[in-house]
Amino acid sequence: MGLKNYSDKLDDYYERLAQGKTKKIKPSHVEQVLAKLKAKKTQLQAEIAKATKPSKKMRLERKLLIAKEHIKRAELLLDEIT
């Protein structure tokens, strides 16, 4: 799953939170998304280390920043629902 899909899932969870439907958000689901995002972050860091082209390295670094932001969002969401 790509970062876009994780972002969509987090957006859905935040939408439920805004609507007051926190009971429908299972912490285990948010933890799963968080674990996958952390794995993606590790993968991106490894790819950055291997990248030789500056353009590819820059693209991967942007993706890494996005992954870090999504991790923060997921952690905040988890704090709110637990």
Beta strands, then each sheet from edge to edge (+ up, - down):
end
